[in-house]
Amino acid sequence: MANRFREKTAEPEIAAEVAAEAAEQPQQPESVASTGRGSKTARRIAGVLGGDVLKSRFVVRQIPLLLLVALYLIILVANRYKVESLSREKMELEDRLGYLREHRILMQRQYQESVKISHLAQQLESRGIGFTACPPYEVKQ
């Protein structure tokens, strides 16, 4: 209700400002003003470039919406950056996991070989055969 009252009281003020601006602007010759479409387009372009569009009531009423859209865009960009950084981190961790899996497999194989050798040495000792670290050689007769 208060907004409606304010708009009604502001209309005469705006009308007075528009009339004052019209009185201050020099009159264009009728040949330029009556060219039709070109003059309207020129006035629109001049209004956009001069900033008159930003003073219109429609744009002023839409400022909260524009600020909300700007806020959403900032949040969108921030989330996009966060997702990209998390994605990069995930890829780095997956690469590291692949390396660690390969390393584990290598270590398991080395462990199994050492277990086989120690197991074989225990079996040979239990039978009375000594286990040497030197390679076997052939005894000639």
N, C-alpha and C positions, 0 to 999 in steps of 0.2 A: 504494500500500500504506500509506503514511504517513497519507494522508487517511482511509482506512477506520479506522485505529487511533485517530486523533484524534476521528472522529465517534463511535466506540463509547465512548470515555472521556468525551466531552462529554455524551452522553445522560443519564447519572445526574445530572450537574450541572444540566442543563436540567430534568429531572424534579423535582429538589429545589427549583429556583427556582419552578417552576409550583406545587408543593405549598405553598411558603411564601406565594406570592401568593394562592392560594385560601384559605389560613388567615387572611390579613390582610383579605380582602374580607368585608364583612358578609353574612350569609345573608339571601337574599330570602325573603319569605313564599312559601309553596307556591302560593298562588293566582296570584301574578305569574309564578313560574317555570314553572308548568304551563299557561300560556296557549297554548303551542304555537308556531306559526309567528311570531307577533308578537315573542316574546321572542328568538328566534334572529335575526330581522332586526334587532331593536334592538341585540343584542350585536354583530352584524356591523358595523352602522353605527358603534357606539361604538368598535369595534376599529379601523375605518378612520380615524375622526376622532381617536382617541387615539394613533394611531401604532403600535398593536400589530401591524398587518399588516407594517410595515417590519422587525419583529424576527423574523418567521417565517423558518424555515430555507430555505424555497423562495425567498423574496425575496432573502435574503442570498446564496444560491448564484447567483442571476441577476444580481447587480450587475455583474460583468464584461460580460455580454451587454448590459445596459442602457447601460453606458458606451460600448460599441462602437456601439450604435445611435445614441446621442447624438453620437458622433464622426462617424458617417456623415451624420447630419442637418446637422451644422455644415459638413461638406465639401459637401453638397448645396446648402445655402444659399449658401455662398461661390462655388461653381461657377455657380449661377444668377445671382448678382450679376455675376460676371465675363462671362458670356455676354450678359447684358443690356447691359452697358457696351460690349462689343465690337460688339453689334448696333447700338447708338446711334451709335458711331463709324463703322461701315460706312455707315449711312444718311447721315450728315453728309458722308462722303467721296464717296458717290454723287451727292449734291446738288451738291457742289463740282465733281465731274467733269462733270456736265451743264452747269453754268455755263461751265466751261473749254472744253467742246466748242462751245458756242454762240459764245463769244468767238473761238475759233479760226476758225470758219466766217466770222464777220464780218471778221476780219483777213484771211483768204484772199480774200474778195470785194474788200476795199479794195485789196489788193495786185494782184489781177488787173486792176482798173480802172486803177490807176496804171501797170501794165505795158502795158496797151492804149494808154493815152495816150502813153507814152514811145515805144512802138513806132510809133504813128501819126506822132508828131513826127519820128522818124528817117526814115520813108518820105517824108514831105512835104519834109523838108530835102534828101533825096537827089534829089528831082525839082525842087528849086529853089523850092518854095513855102514861105513862112514860116508858122510856126505861132504864133498869138497866143492870149493867155489871155482876150481880150475876146470877147464874143459877136458873132456876125456881124450885120451890118446891111445893109439894102438900099440900094443906090445908085440915086437917082432920076435920070432923064435929062431 
